[in-house]
Amino acid sequence: MLAEAWPDATCELDHRNAYELVVATILSAQSTDRMINTVTPKLFAKYPNAAALAKADQAVLEEEIHSTGFFRMKARSLIGMAKALVERHGGEVPATMEELLELPGVARKTANVVLGTALGKNEGVVVDTHVARLSQRLGLTAETEPVAIEQDLMALLPRDQWTIFAHRLIWHGRRVCSAKNPDHDHCLLAPVCPTAALVKLAAKQPAKQPAKPPAKKPAMKPAAKKKKARA
């Protein structure tokens, strides 16, 4: 059903090779792909490879990526990652999960993005906020931690679907199943989605009538004053 809805789903971070995708993915933390795609063209022109990025001045790089947020941490990670590529891998992005995870700024999500999208290797399932949210709503996992969610998805999916399934789920999360207002009325997954079923059931329940306030007791009239007897 996701394949039918999003046949062209792919990584929405603009890149031409594995090096550019590593850089873009590190920058994308706590930001949006759209924002990153406005920053990377100039960045890739100035730092076209790991050797160039490894020589970057951190203060200058911080200014160049300032709009992506967390720019100091990201600048340190980018320069550290580039230096590691030059020193350990001849400037090339390694093609194994173990080697990628040793690079500064690269955690499992980034490694999965690079391996699956740029290098064509299904080593795991990318679990970002969209994949985590939709996997829980669809009843595919009860876990909340990304690594545990990934393990559940890897057990459910054929290996050759690990990368593309994440892309399709991310596209669906961005366009239909948003965090605050999921569009159940226009979601093709609604018939198989436990969350949509619960929402539909709740809508059929009769609205509770507000409790009536207790009836007010009639106010007591003050007792009439007795007239004094005339002398």
C-alpha positions as CSV (number, residue, x, y, z in Angstrom):
1,M,0.0,0.0,0.0
2,L,2.9,2.4,0.8
3,A,4.6,1.4,-2.5
4,E,1.4,2.3,-4.3
5,A,1.1,5.6,-2.6
6,W,4.7,6.6,-2.8
7,P,6.3,4.8,-5.8
8,D,9.0,7.5,-6.1
9,A,9.9,7.7,-2.4
10,T,13.6,8.4,-1.8
11,C,15.9,10.3,0.5
12,E,15.0,14.0,0.3
13,L,18.4,15.2,1.2
14,D,20.1,16.5,-1.9
15,H,23.4,14.7,-2.6
16,R,25.5,13.3,-5.4
17,N,27.7,10.8,-3.5
18,A,28.2,9.1,-0.1
19,Y,30.4,11.9,1.2
20,E,27.7,14.5,0.5
21,L,25.0,12.3,2.1
22,V,27.1,11.9,5.3
23,V,27.5,15.6,5.6
24,A,23.8,16.4,4.8
25,T,22.6,13.7,7.3
26,I,24.8,15.0,10.1
27,L,23.5,18.5,9.4
28,S,19.9,17.3,9.4
29,A,19.7,16.5,13.1
30,Q,17.0,18.7,14.7
31,S,16.4,20.4,11.4
32,T,14.5,19.7,8.2
33,D,15.6,18.4,4.8
34,R,14.3,21.5,3.2
35,M,16.5,23.7,5.3
36,I,19.6,21.5,4.8
37,N,19.1,21.6,1.0
38,T,19.4,25.4,1.1
39,V,22.7,25.2,2.9
40,T,24.6,22.3,1.3
41,P,25.0,23.6,-2.3
42,K,27.5,26.3,-1.2
43,L,29.0,23.9,1.4
44,F,29.7,21.2,-1.2
45,A,31.1,23.8,-3.6
46,K,33.6,25.0,-1.0
47,Y,34.3,21.6,0.6
48,P,33.8,19.1,-2.3
49,N,35.5,16.2,-0.5
50,A,36.7,15.0,2.9
51,A,40.2,16.4,2.4
52,A,38.8,19.9,1.9
53,L,36.4,19.6,4.8
54,A,39.1,18.3,7.1
55,K,41.0,21.6,6.7
56,A,38.0,23.8,7.4
57,D,38.2,26.5,10.0
58,Q,35.7,25.6,12.7
59,A,34.6,29.2,13.4
60,V,34.0,29.8,9.7
61,L,32.2,26.5,9.3
62,E,30.0,27.3,12.2
63,E,28.9,30.5,10.5
64,E,28.2,28.7,7.2
65,I,25.9,26.1,8.9
66,H,24.5,28.4,11.6
67,S,20.9,28.2,10.2
68,T,20.8,24.4,10.7
69,G,20.8,24.7,14.5
70,F,23.3,23.1,16.9
71,F,26.0,24.6,14.6
72,R,28.9,24.3,17.0
73,M,28.4,20.6,17.7
74,K,27.7,19.9,14.0
75,A,30.8,21.8,12.9
76,R,33.0,19.7,15.3
77,S,31.4,16.5,14.0
78,L,31.8,17.4,10.4
79,I,35.5,18.3,10.7
80,G,36.1,15.2,12.9
81,M,34.3,13.0,10.4
82,A,36.3,14.4,7.5
83,K,39.6,14.0,9.3
84,A,38.7,10.4,10.1
85,L,37.9,9.6,6.5
86,V,41.2,11.1,5.3
87,E,43.3,9.4,8.0
88,R,41.6,6.0,8.1
89,H,39.9,5.5,4.8
90,G,41.8,7.5,2.2
91,G,39.1,10.1,2.1
92,E,36.4,7.6,1.0
93,V,33.2,6.8,3.0
94,P,33.5,3.2,4.3
95,A,30.9,0.7,3.3
96,T,30.4,-1.2,6.6
97,M,28.2,-0.3,9.6
98,E,31.1,-0.9,12.0
99,E,33.4,1.5,10.3
100,L,30.7,4.2,9.8
101,L,29.8,4.1,13.5
102,E,33.4,4.9,14.4
103,L,33.2,8.2,12.6
104,P,32.5,11.4,14.7
105,G,28.9,12.5,14.4
106,V,27.7,9.2,12.8
107,A,25.2,7.2,14.8
108,R,23.2,4.2,13.5
109,K,20.5,6.3,11.8
110,T,23.1,8.2,9.8
111,A,24.9,5.0,8.9
112,N,21.7,3.4,7.7
113,V,20.9,6.4,5.6
114,V,24.3,6.3,3.9
115,L,24.5,2.5,3.5
116,G,21.0,2.1,2.2
117,T,20.7,5.2,0.0
118,A,24.2,6.0,-1.3
119,L,25.8,2.6,-1.1
120,G,22.9,0.3,-1.9
121,K,23.3,-1.9,1.2
122,N,20.4,-3.0,3.4
123,E,22.1,-3.2,6.8
124,G,19.2,-1.8,8.9
125,V,16.1,0.4,8.9
126,V,16.4,4.1,9.3
127,V,14.4,5.2,12.3
128,D,13.8,8.9,12.5
129,T,10.8,10.7,14.2
130,H,8.5,9.8,11.3
131,V,9.4,6.1,11.2
132,A,9.1,5.9,15.0
133,R,5.7,7.6,15.1
134,L,4.1,5.7,12.3
135,S,5.5,2.3,13.4
136,Q,3.9,2.8,16.7
137,R,0.6,4.0,15.3
138,L,0.4,1.1,12.8
139,G,1.0,-1.4,15.6
140,L,4.3,-2.5,14.2
141,T,6.1,-1.9,17.5
142,A,5.4,-1.0,21.1
143,E,9.0,0.2,21.6
144,T,10.0,3.8,22.0
145,E,13.8,3.6,21.6
146,P,15.0,3.9,18.0
147,V,17.3,0.8,18.2
148,A,14.5,-1.4,19.6
149,I,12.1,-0.1,17.0
150,E,14.6,-0.9,14.3
151,Q,15.0,-4.4,15.5
152,D,11.2,-5.0,15.4
153,L,11.0,-3.6,11.9
154,M,13.9,-5.7,10.7
155,A,12.2,-8.8,12.0
156,L,8.9,-7.9,10.2
157,L,10.3,-6.8,6.8
158,P,12.1,-8.6,4.0
159,R,15.8,-7.4,4.0
160,D,15.5,-6.0,0.5
161,Q,12.7,-3.7,1.8
162,W,14.5,-2.2,4.8
163,T,15.7,0.9,3.0
164,I,12.8,1.7,0.8
165,F,10.2,1.0,3.5
166,A,11.8,3.7,5.7
167,H,11.7,6.2,2.7
168,R,8.0,5.4,2.1
169,L,7.1,5.7,5.7
170,I,8.9,9.0,6.0
171,W,7.1,10.4,3.0
172,H,3.8,9.2,4.4
173,G,4.6,10.8,7.7
174,R,5.5,14.1,6.2
175,R,2.5,14.3,3.8
176,V,-0.4,12.5,5.5
177,C,0.3,11.1,9.0
178,S,1.5,14.2,10.8
179,A,2.4,14.3,14.4
180,K,-0.5,16.5,15.6
181,N,-3.3,16.1,13.0
182,P,-3.0,12.8,11.1
183,D,-5.3,12.9,8.1
184,H,-7.3,9.6,8.7
185,D,-9.9,10.6,6.1
186,H,-7.4,10.6,3.3
187,C,-5.0,7.9,4.5
188,L,-4.9,4.7,2.4
189,L,-3.5,2.9,5.5
190,A,-6.6,3.7,7.6
191,P,-8.3,0.3,7.0
192,V,-5.3,-1.5,8.6
193,C,-4.3,1.1,11.1
194,P,-5.2,0.5,14.8
195,T,-4.9,4.2,15.6
196,A,-7.3,5.2,12.8
197,A,-9.8,2.5,14.0
198,L,-9.7,3.9,17.6
199,V,-10.3,7.4,16.3
200,K,-13.2,6.2,14.2
201,L,-14.7,4.3,17.1
202,A,-14.4,7.3,19.4
203,A,-16.2,9.4,16.9
204,K,-19.2,7.0,16.9
205,Q,-19.5,7.1,20.7
206,P,-22.4,9.4,21.8
207,A,-21.2,12.5,23.4
208,K,-21.6,12.6,27.1
209,Q,-24.3,14.9,28.3
210,P,-22.9,17.4,30.8
211,A,-24.2,16.8,34.3
212,K,-27.1,19.0,35.3
213,P,-26.4,21.3,38.2
214,P,-28.4,20.5,41.3
215,A,-31.7,22.3,41.5
216,K,-31.6,25.4,43.6
217,K,-33.7,25.4,46.7
218,P,-36.2,28.3,46.8
219,A,-35.0,31.1,48.9
220,M,-36.5,31.3,52.4
221,K,-38.6,34.4,52.9
222,P,-37.6,36.3,56.0
223,A,-40.0,35.9,58.8
224,A,-42.4,38.9,59.2
225,K,-41.7,41.1,62.2
226,K,-44.3,41.1,64.9
227,K,-46.0,44.4,65.4
228,K,-45.6,45.8,68.9
229,A,-48.9,45.9,70.8
230,R,-50.1,49.5,71.3
231,A,-50.1,50.6,74.9
